[in-house]
Amino acid sequence: MTSNNLSLDLYLYLILAVKIIYYIIIIIYLRAKFKNLENEEKLLNIKNIIHKVFNGLMIFLMLYLFFPSSINKSVEISGHTRLFLFIFAILSLISLITEIFTGNNHI
């Protein structure tokens, strides 16, 4: 797959933006939790929604990349697409490790 596909590049940037927003919400949530602010539960709900949106976008990306429309057609992932998939994997791994060490999905 070449990086000349503008719609794929825009979609990858959308996924990255959603993940960045997710981490910003986590930081805001932790600040609210530390200061015992009232909006802690609302921020937790927003974080969970954004995480589900990210997962949904990743599912559609995988369906797009690996759709078996042609059995003989190979998929080459290179350039920006490869870099973005690597970054998404690292960010998802960080989220998983955070959930494991805290014992729940509340950050």
Secondary structure, DSSP 8 states (H G I E B T S, - for coil): --TT-HHHHHHHHHHHHHHHHHHHHHHHHHHHHHTT-TTHHHHHHHHHHHHHHHHHHHHHHHHHHH--S-TT------HHHHHHHHHHHHHHHHHHHHHHHHTSS--
